[in-house]
Amino acid sequence: MSYVVVRAGCSEDRVRKNKLYKALLGTTSSTGGRRYRSRGLLHKLGGIRLSRGVYLIPVDSVEPLLDELEKRGLRGCMEVLDICLYPCRQPVRRERA
């Protein structure tokens, strides 16, 4: 599967930056001793977080991501940098014995 490298950031506006990161990574809230988690767009679209503000998004999921950010008014905060030349793989999780 091929991926696209995207960079997120709205350095000029802290409120938009927080909205963007909540949309990408999701949120967790606590009510009555229970925790409720909403998954972000990154999890829903199969993306991988490389570092703060830099993500790998599958090529076929870039358009849905940008469309969703456009609906939320956050499209200007996302920049598509490059397409991976080599197919990237999901990290292999090894079980401990």
N, CA, C and O atoms as a Tinker XYZ file with bonds, in Angstrom:
   388  protein
     1  N      0.851000   -1.167000    0.000000    73     2
     2  CA     0.000000    0.000000    0.000000    64     1     3
     3  C      0.899000    1.233000    0.000000    63     2     4     5
     4  O      1.865000    1.299000    0.761000    81     3
     5  N      0.588000    2.194000   -0.839000    73     3     6
     6  CA     1.363000    3.431000   -0.917000    64     5     7
     7  C      0.761000    4.485000    0.004000    63     6     8     9
     8  O     -0.448000    4.519000    0.232000    81     7
     9  N      1.615000    5.324000    0.516000    73     7    10
    10  CA     1.206000    6.351000    1.460000    64     9    11
    11  C      1.626000    7.730000    0.974000    63    10    12    13
    12  O      2.527000    7.868000    0.147000    81    11
    13  N      0.961000    8.738000    1.500000    73    11    14
    14  CA     1.287000   10.130000    1.238000    64    13    15
    15  C      1.730000   10.752000    2.555000    63    14    16    17
    16  O      1.108000   10.526000    3.593000    81    15
    17  N      2.794000   11.528000    2.515000    73    15    18
    18  CA     3.274000   12.232000    3.704000    64    17    19
    19  C      2.563000   13.578000    3.767000    63    18    20    21
    20  O      2.627000   14.369000    2.826000    81    19
    21  N      1.887000   13.832000    4.884000    73    19    22
    22  CA     1.192000   15.110000    5.065000    64    21    23
    23  C      1.690000   15.777000    6.340000    63    22    24    25
    24  O      2.106000   15.115000    7.291000    81    23
    25  N      1.636000   17.104000    6.333000    73    23    26
    26  CA     2.054000   17.880000    7.502000    64    25    27
    27  C      0.883000   18.728000    7.965000    63    26    28    29
    28  O      0.211000   19.375000    7.162000    81    27
    29  N      0.650000   18.715000    9.258000    73    27    30
    30  CA    -0.450000   19.482000    9.837000    64    29    31
    31  C      0.116000   20.602000   10.682000    63    30    32    33
    32  O      1.129000   20.441000   11.363000    81    31
    33  N     -0.555000   21.736000   10.627000    73    31    34
    34  CA    -0.124000   22.826000   11.485000    64    33    35
    35  C     -0.793000   24.138000   11.134000    63    34    36    37
    36  O     -0.846000   24.533000    9.969000    81    35
    37  N     -1.299000   24.803000   12.144000    73    35    38
    38  CA    -1.872000   26.147000   12.022000    64    37    39
    39  C     -1.182000   26.983000   13.088000    63    38    40    41
    40  O     -1.739000   27.224000   14.160000    81    39
    41  N      0.009000   27.413000   12.793000    73    39    42
    42  CA     0.786000   28.109000   13.815000    64    41    43
    43  C      0.209000   29.474000   14.163000    63    42    44    45
    44  O      0.443000   29.992000   15.255000    81    43
    45  N     -0.549000   30.060000   13.228000    73    43    46
    46  CA    -1.052000   31.409000   13.488000    64    45    47
    47  C     -2.272000   31.429000   14.399000    63    46    48    49
    48  O     -2.556000   32.456000   15.016000    81    47
    49  N     -2.994000   30.327000   14.497000    73    47    50
    50  CA    -4.238000   30.321000   15.264000    64    49    51
    51  C     -4.286000   29.084000   16.159000    63    50    52    53
    52  O     -4.432000   27.967000   15.662000    81    51
    53  N     -4.166000   29.272000   17.458000    73    51    54
    54  CA    -4.127000   28.158000   18.405000    64    53    55
    55  C     -5.452000   27.384000   18.449000    63    54    56    57
    56  O     -5.442000   26.162000   18.604000    81    55
    57  N     -6.581000   28.073000   18.315000    73    55    58
    58  CA    -7.885000   27.411000   18.364000    64    57    59
    59  C     -8.037000   26.460000   17.178000    63    58    60    61
    60  O     -8.476000   25.322000   17.345000    81    59
    61  N     -7.674000   26.925000   15.981000    73    59    62
    62  CA    -7.756000   26.059000   14.795000    64    61    63
    63  C     -6.787000   24.893000   14.905000    63    62    64    65
    64  O     -7.103000   23.782000   14.480000    81    63
    65  N     -5.613000   25.133000   15.470000    73    63    66
    66  CA    -4.622000   24.075000   15.640000    64    65    67
    67  C     -5.156000   22.988000   16.563000    63    66    68    69
    68  O     -5.005000   21.802000   16.267000    81    67
    69  N     -5.778000   23.370000   17.676000    73    67    70
    70  CA    -6.356000   22.384000   18.593000    64    69    71
    71  C     -7.492000   21.613000   17.941000    63    70    72    73
    72  O     -7.608000   20.402000   18.134000    81    71
    73  N     -8.334000   22.299000   17.169000    73    71    74
    74  CA    -9.419000   21.613000   16.459000    64    73    75
    75  C     -8.867000   20.595000   15.471000    63    74    76    77
    76  O     -9.400000   19.494000   15.336000    81    75
    77  N     -7.792000   20.974000   14.780000    73    75    78
    78  CA    -7.186000   20.072000   13.805000    64    77    79
    79  C     -6.651000   18.819000   14.478000    63    78    80    81
    80  O     -6.916000   17.710000   14.014000    81    79
    81  N     -5.900000   18.977000   15.569000    73    79    82
    82  CA    -5.332000   17.814000   16.237000    64    81    83
    83  C     -6.409000   16.936000   16.868000    63    82    84    85
    84  O     -6.264000   15.714000   16.895000    81    83
    85  N     -7.472000   17.529000   17.370000    73    83    86
    86  CA    -8.578000   16.725000   17.896000    64    85    87
    87  C     -9.267000   15.960000   16.777000    63    86    88    89
    88  O     -9.672000   14.814000   16.973000    81    87
    89  N     -9.405000   16.570000   15.613000    73    87    90
    90  CA   -10.024000   15.891000   14.474000    64    89    91
    91  C     -9.146000   14.742000   13.995000    63    90    92    93
    92  O     -9.663000   13.682000   13.644000    81    91
    93  N     -7.841000   14.930000   13.974000    73    91    94
    94  CA    -6.933000   13.894000   13.483000    64    93    95
    95  C     -6.724000   12.765000   14.483000    63    94    96    97
    96  O     -6.747000   11.593000   14.107000    81    95
    97  N     -6.521000   13.105000   15.750000    73    95    98
    98  CA    -6.140000   12.107000   16.749000    64    97    99
    99  C     -7.288000   11.622000   17.614000    63    98   100   101
   100  O     -7.161000   10.582000   18.261000    81    99
   101  N     -8.410000   12.343000   17.649000    73    99   102
   102  CA    -9.538000   11.957000   18.481000    64   101   103
   103  C     -9.453000   12.603000   19.852000    63   102   104   105
   104  O     -8.503000   13.325000   20.156000    81   103
   105  N    -10.457000   12.334000   20.675000    73   103   106
   106  CA   -10.515000   12.915000   22.010000    64   105   107
   107  C    -10.901000   11.850000   23.027000    63   106   108   109
   108  O    -11.465000   10.813000   22.680000    81   107
   109  N    -10.590000   12.124000   24.282000    73   107   110
   110  CA   -10.995000   11.273000   25.397000    64   109   111
   111  C    -11.612000   12.172000   26.456000    63   110   112   113
   112  O    -11.034000   13.192000   26.832000    81   111
   113  N    -12.792000   11.787000   26.936000    73   111   114
   114  CA   -13.430000   12.571000   27.990000    64   113   115
   115  C    -13.860000   11.638000   29.111000    63   114   116   117
   116  O    -14.176000   10.471000   28.877000    81   115
   117  N    -13.870000   12.157000   30.318000    73   115   118
   118  CA   -14.269000   11.382000   31.489000    64   117   119
   119  C    -15.556000   11.952000   32.056000    63   118   120   121
   120  O    -15.684000   13.160000   32.255000    81   119
   121  N    -16.512000   11.057000   32.313000    73   119   122
   122  CA   -17.785000   11.450000   32.899000    64   121   123
   123  C    -18.208000   10.371000   33.879000    63   122   124   125
   124  O    -18.352000    9.208000   33.501000    81   123
   125  N    -18.405000   10.741000   35.114000    73   123   126
   126  CA   -18.880000    9.783000   36.108000    64   125   127
   127  C    -17.925000    8.628000   36.338000    63   126   128   129
   128  O    -18.369000    7.508000   36.591000    81   127
   129  N    -16.632000    8.870000   36.256000    73   127   130
   130  CA   -15.662000    7.810000   36.489000    64   129   131
   131  C    -15.422000    6.911000   35.293000    63   130   132   133
   132  O    -14.617000    5.984000   35.383000    81   131
   133  N    -16.084000    7.149000   34.190000    73   131   134
   134  CA   -15.886000    6.356000   32.977000    64   133   135
   135  C    -15.201000    7.218000   31.935000    63   134   136   137
   136  O    -15.371000    8.436000   31.905000    81   135
   137  N    -14.427000    6.572000   31.084000    73   135   138
   138  CA   -13.731000    7.288000   30.016000    64   137   139
   139  C    -14.358000    6.927000   28.680000    63   138   140   141
   140  O    -14.604000    5.756000   28.389000    81   139
   141  N    -14.612000    7.937000   27.883000    73   139   142
   142  CA   -15.197000    7.758000   26.560000    64   141   143
   143  C    -14.210000    8.289000   25.528000    63   142   144   145
   144  O    -13.733000    9.419000   25.639000    81   143
   145  N    -13.911000    7.480000   24.538000    73   143   146
   146  CA   -12.925000    7.866000   23.536000    64   145   147
   147  C    -13.567000    7.910000   22.164000    63   146   148   149
   148  O    -14.293000    6.994000   21.776000    81   147
   149  N    -13.296000    8.971000   21.439000    73   147   150
   150  CA   -13.723000    9.041000   20.041000    64   149   151
   151  C    -12.467000    8.953000   19.183000    63   150   152   153
   152  O    -11.506000    9.692000   19.394000    81   151
   153  N    -12.484000    8.064000   18.237000    73   151   154
   154  CA   -11.342000    7.878000   17.350000    64   153   155
   155  C    -11.262000    9.030000   16.373000    63   154   156   157
   156  O    -12.286000    9.571000   15.955000    81   155
   157  N    -10.066000    9.401000   16.011000    73   155   158
   158  CA    -9.866000   10.491000   15.078000    64   157   159
   159  C     -9.840000   10.013000   13.639000    63   158   160   161
   160  O     -9.931000    8.818000   13.360000    81   159
   161  N     -9.716000   10.959000   12.743000    73   159   162
   162  CA    -9.671000   10.649000   11.315000    64   161   163
   163  C     -8.462000    9.793000   10.966000    63   162   164   165
   164  O     -8.534000    8.964000   10.059000    81   163
   165  N     -7.366000    9.979000   11.666000    73   163   166
   166  CA    -6.161000    9.208000   11.389000    64   165   167
   167  C     -6.410000    7.715000   11.599000    63   166   168   169
   168  O     -5.995000    6.895000   10.780000    81   167
   169  N     -7.077000    7.368000   12.675000    73   167   170
   170  CA    -7.391000    5.966000   12.959000    64   169   171
   171  C     -8.422000    5.427000   11.976000    63   170   172   173
   172  O     -8.293000    4.301000   11.495000    81   171
   173  N     -9.436000    6.217000   11.679000    73   171   174
   174  CA   -10.512000    5.770000   10.797000    64   173   175
   175  C    -10.033000    5.526000    9.371000    63   174   176   177
   176  O    -10.549000    4.645000    8.683000    81   175
   177  N     -9.046000    6.306000    8.923000    73   175   178
   178  CA    -8.571000    6.196000    7.548000    64   177   179
   179  C     -7.315000    5.343000    7.408000    63   178   180   181
   180  O     -6.811000    5.166000    6.299000    81   179
   181  N     -6.809000    4.818000    8.507000    73   179   182
   182  CA    -5.650000    3.928000    8.450000    64   181   183
   183  C     -4.320000    4.647000    8.342000    63   182   184   185
   184  O     -3.374000    4.117000    7.759000    81   183
   185  N     -4.236000    5.840000    8.894000    73   183   186
   186  CA    -2.997000    6.605000    8.840000    64   185   187
   187  C     -2.046000    6.235000    9.962000    63   186   188   189
   188  O     -2.423000    5.565000   10.924000    81   187
   189  N     -0.803000    6.685000    9.823000    73   187   190
   190  CA     0.246000    6.411000   10.800000    64   189   191
   191  C      0.865000    7.739000   11.211000    63   190   192   193
   192  O      1.164000    8.576000   10.359000    81   191
   193  N      1.059000    7.938000   12.502000    73   191   194
   194  CA     1.705000    9.153000   12.997000    64   193   195
   195  C      3.214000    8.939000   13.012000    63   194   196   197
   196  O      3.706000    8.017000   13.663000    81   195
   197  N      3.949000    9.784000   12.299000    73   195   198
   198  CA     5.406000    9.681000   12.275000    64   197   199
   199  C      6.037000   10.504000   13.384000    63   198   200   201
   200  O      6.896000   10.016000   14.118000    81   199
   201  N      5.618000   11.733000   13.501000    73   199   202
   202  CA     6.107000   12.625000   14.543000    64   201   203
   203  C      5.051000   13.701000   14.749000    63   202   204   205
   204  O      3.976000   13.641000   14.152000    81   203
   205  N      5.350000   14.680000   15.588000    73   203   206
   206  CA     4.376000   15.731000   15.854000    64   205   207
   207  C      4.078000   16.497000   14.565000    63   206   208   209
   208  O      4.949000   17.177000   14.022000    81   207
   209  N      2.856000   16.383000   14.089000    73   207   210
   210  CA     2.427000   17.123000   12.914000    64   209   211
   211  C      2.748000   16.482000   11.584000    63   210   212   213
   212  O      2.423000   17.059000   10.547000    81   211
   213  N      3.379000   15.298000   11.561000    73   211   214
   214  CA     3.717000   14.623000   10.308000    64   213   215
   215  C      3.092000   13.233000   10.326000    63   214   216   217
   216  O      3.287000   12.465000   11.268000    81   215
   217  N      2.333000   12.917000    9.267000    73   215   218
   218  CA     1.566000   11.678000    9.222000    64   217   219
   219  C      1.707000   11.005000    7.868000    63   218   220   221
   220  O      1.955000   11.663000    6.858000    81   219
   221  N      1.546000    9.676000    7.857000    73   219   222
   222  CA     1.439000    8.904000    6.623000    64   221   223
   223  C     -0.025000    8.541000    6.447000    63   222   224   225
   224  O     -0.635000    7.952000    7.339000    81   223
   225  N     -0.588000    8.890000    5.299000    73   223   226
   226  CA    -1.982000    8.604000    4.995000    64   225   227
   227  C     -2.010000    7.731000    3.747000    63   226   228   229
   228  O     -1.304000    8.040000    2.788000    81   227
   229  N     -2.800000    6.647000    3.716000    73   227   230
   230  CA    -2.907000    5.860000    2.492000    64   229   231
   231  C     -3.380000    6.730000    1.325000    63   230   232   233
   232  O     -4.203000    7.630000    1.496000    81   231
   233  N     -2.844000    6.444000    0.139000    73   231   234
   234  CA    -3.141000    7.264000   -1.037000    64   233   235
   235  C     -4.638000    7.348000   -1.294000    63   234   236   237
   236  O     -5.148000    8.420000   -1.620000    81   235
   237  N     -5.347000    6.237000   -1.153000    73   235   238
   238  CA    -6.785000    6.240000   -1.434000    64   237   239
   239  C     -7.601000    6.940000   -0.343000    63   238   240   241
   240  O     -8.800000    7.153000   -0.526000    81   239
   241  N     -6.984000    7.300000    0.781000    73   239   242
   242  CA    -7.699000    7.979000    1.866000    64   241   243
   243  C     -7.406000    9.476000    1.946000    63   242   244   245
   244  O     -7.949000   10.166000    2.810000    81   243
   245  N     -6.559000    9.982000    1.061000    73   243   246
   246  CA    -6.197000   11.401000    1.124000    64   245   247
   247  C     -7.388000   12.284000    0.791000    63   246   248   249
   248  O     -7.648000   13.261000    1.494000    81   247
   249  N     -8.116000   11.956000   -0.270000    73   247   250
   250  CA    -9.275000   12.770000   -0.661000    64   249   251
   251  C    -10.357000   12.800000    0.421000    63   250   252   253
   252  O    -10.853000   13.880000    0.741000    81   251
   253  N    -10.748000   11.637000    1.005000    73   251   254
   254  CA   -11.729000   11.701000    2.098000    64   253   255
   255  C    -11.236000   12.528000    3.292000    63   254   256   257
   256  O    -12.029000   13.224000    3.927000    81   255
   257  N     -9.941000   12.458000    3.600000    73   255   258
   258  CA    -9.387000   13.252000    4.694000    64   257   259
   259  C     -9.512000   14.741000    4.396000    63   258   260   261
   260  O     -9.971000   15.509000    5.241000    81   259
   261  N     -9.107000   15.146000    3.203000    73   259   262
   262  CA    -9.161000   16.561000    2.843000    64   261   263
   263  C    -10.602000   17.056000    2.748000    63   262   264   265
   264  O    -10.885000   18.202000    3.098000    81   263
   265  N    -11.519000   16.201000    2.276000    73   263   266
   266  CA   -12.934000   16.582000    2.221000    64   265   267
   267  C    -13.503000   16.806000    3.621000    63   266   268   269
   268  O    -14.239000   17.766000    3.852000    81   267
   269  N    -13.160000   15.919000    4.549000    73   267   270
   270  CA   -13.654000   16.055000    5.924000    64   269   271
   271  C    -13.085000   17.310000    6.585000    63   270   272   273
   272  O    -13.795000   18.013000    7.304000    81   271
   273  N    -11.818000   17.585000    6.343000    73   271   274
   274  CA   -11.220000   18.799000    6.899000    64   273   275
   275  C    -11.827000   20.049000    6.266000    63   274   276   277
   276  O    -11.957000   21.081000    6.926000    81   275
   277  N    -12.198000   19.960000    4.993000    73   275   278
   278  CA   -12.861000   21.086000    4.323000    64   277   279
   279  C    -14.211000   21.376000    4.973000    63   278   280   281
   280  O    -14.577000   22.537000    5.157000    81   279
   281  N    -14.954000   20.320000    5.322000    73   279   282
   282  CA   -16.252000   20.489000    5.990000    64   281   283
   283  C    -16.093000   21.175000    7.347000    63   282   284   285
   284  O    -16.954000   21.950000    7.765000    81   283
   285  N    -14.989000   20.884000    8.027000    73   283   286
   286  CA   -14.752000   21.451000    9.356000    64   285   287
   287  C    -14.034000   22.800000    9.304000    63   286   288   289
   288  O    -13.786000   23.418000   10.339000    81   287
   289  N    -13.705000   23.250000    8.097000    73   287   290
   290  CA   -13.026000   24.532000    7.943000    64   289   291
   291  C    -11.554000   24.491000    8.302000    63   290   292   293
   292  O    -10.975000   25.509000    8.679000    81   291
   293  N    -10.939000   23.310000    8.186000    73   291   294
   294  CA    -9.544000   23.136000    8.584000    64   293   295
   295  C     -8.640000   22.733000    7.422000    63   294   296   297
   296  O     -7.502000   22.322000    7.648000    81   295
   297  N     -9.116000   22.839000    6.203000    73   295   298
   298  CA    -8.347000   22.387000    5.043000    64   297   299
   299  C     -7.036000   23.163000    4.888000    63   298   300   301
   300  O     -6.037000   22.590000    4.453000    81   299
   301  N     -7.021000   24.431000    5.228000    73   299   302
   302  CA    -5.822000   25.242000    5.086000    64   301   303
   303  C     -4.698000   24.860000    6.030000    63   302   304   305
   304  O     -3.568000   25.319000    5.868000    81   303
   305  N     -4.994000   24.028000    7.009000    73   303   306
   306  CA    -3.985000   23.627000    7.994000    64   305   307
   307  C     -3.241000   22.357000    7.595000    63   306   308   309
   308  O     -2.298000   21.963000    8.281000    81   307
   309  N     -3.642000   21.706000    6.504000    73   307   310
   310  CA    -3.046000   20.437000    6.104000    64   309   311
   311  C     -2.299000   20.625000    4.791000    63   310   312   313
   312  O     -2.843000   21.170000    3.830000    81   311
   313  N     -1.050000   20.172000    4.755000    73   311   314
   314  CA    -0.220000   20.311000    3.563000    64   313   315
   315  C      0.273000   18.934000    3.133000    63   314   316   317
   316  O      0.868000   18.211000    3.932000    81   315
   317  N      0.029000   18.564000    1.869000    73   315   318
   318  CA     0.503000   17.294000    1.330000    64   317   319
   319  C      1.939000   17.503000    0.872000    63   318   320   321
   320  O      2.202000   18.347000    0.016000    81   319
   321  N      2.872000   16.738000    1.438000    73   319   322
   322  CA     4.288000   16.935000    1.148000    64   321   323
   323  C      4.800000   16.047000    0.027000    63   322   324   325
   324  O      5.391000   16.546000   -0.930000    81   323
   325  N      4.584000   14.732000    0.126000    73   323   326
   326  CA     5.211000   13.821000   -0.820000    64   325   327
   327  C      4.486000   12.484000   -0.810000    63   326   328   329
   328  O      3.739000   12.173000    0.118000    81   327
   329  N      4.717000   11.709000   -1.844000    73   327   330
   330  CA     4.185000   10.350000   -1.928000    64   329   331
   331  C      5.355000    9.394000   -1.727000    63   330   332   333
   332  O      6.419000    9.589000   -2.315000    81   331
   333  N      5.174000    8.366000   -0.904000    73   331   334
   334  CA     6.231000    7.374000   -0.681000    64   333   335
   335  C      6.517000    6.646000   -1.987000    63   334   336   337
   336  O      5.595000    6.206000   -2.674000    81   335
   337  N      7.782000    6.522000   -2.325000    73   335   338
   338  CA     8.150000    5.807000   -3.540000    64   337   339
   339  C      8.067000    4.304000   -3.341000    63   338   340   341
   340  O      7.767000    3.561000   -4.276000    81   339
   341  N      8.329000    3.865000   -2.135000    73   339   342
   342  CA     8.284000    2.445000   -1.826000    64   341   343
   343  C      7.056000    2.162000   -0.986000    63   342   344   345
   344  O      6.665000    2.989000   -0.162000    81   343
   345  N      6.442000    1.007000   -1.181000    73   343   346
   346  CA     5.268000    0.692000   -0.359000    64   345   347
   347  C      5.660000    0.604000    1.115000    63   346   348   349
   348  O      6.622000   -0.077000    1.471000    81   347
   349  N      4.922000    1.282000    1.946000    73   347   350
   350  CA     5.160000    1.254000    3.392000    64   349   351
   351  C      4.325000    0.135000    3.998000    63   350   352   353
   352  O      3.272000   -0.219000    3.468000    81   351
   353  N      4.792000   -0.415000    5.098000    73   351   354
   354  CA     4.055000   -1.473000    5.768000    64   353   355
   355  C      3.690000   -1.036000    7.166000    63   354   356   357
   356  O      4.364000   -0.209000    7.781000    81   355
   357  N      2.602000   -1.613000    7.656000    73   355   358
   358  CA     2.216000   -1.375000    9.040000    64   357   359
   359  C      3.254000   -2.034000    9.941000    63   358   360   361
   360  O      3.817000   -3.064000    9.571000    81   359
   361  N      3.519000   -1.467000   11.110000    73   359   362
   362  CA     4.466000   -2.088000   12.040000    64   361   363
   363  C      3.972000   -3.470000   12.465000    63   362   364   365
   364  O      2.782000   -3.674000   12.703000    81   363
   365  N      4.898000   -4.399000   12.554000    73   363   366
   366  CA     4.560000   -5.766000   12.956000    64   365   367
   367  C      4.577000   -5.832000   14.471000    63   366   368   369
   368  O      5.565000   -5.458000   15.103000    81   367
   369  N      3.492000   -6.303000   15.051000    73   367   370
   370  CA     3.419000   -6.455000   16.509000    64   369   371
   371  C      3.737000   -7.896000   16.860000    63   370   372   373
   372  O      3.110000   -8.829000   16.359000    81   371
   373  N      4.697000   -8.054000   17.710000    73   371   374
   374  CA     5.094000   -9.399000   18.116000    64   373   375
   375  C      4.571000   -9.676000   19.511000    63   374   376   377
   376  O      4.655000   -8.833000   20.405000    81   375
   377  N      4.040000  -10.854000   19.679000    73   375   378
   378  CA     3.506000  -11.235000   20.982000    64   377   379
   379  C      4.628000  -11.768000   21.857000    63   378   380   381
   380  O      5.529000  -12.465000   21.391000    81   379
   381  N      4.549000  -11.424000   23.130000    73   379   382
   382  CA     5.548000  -11.921000   24.071000    64   381   383
   383  C      5.142000  -13.297000   24.562000    63   382   384   385
   384  O      3.960000  -13.588000   24.745000    81   383
   385  N      6.130000  -14.125000   24.768000    73   383   386
   386  CA     5.855000  -15.496000   25.213000    64   385   387
   387  C      5.559000  -15.564000   26.680000    63   386   388
   388  O      5.307000  -16.646000   27.209000    81   387
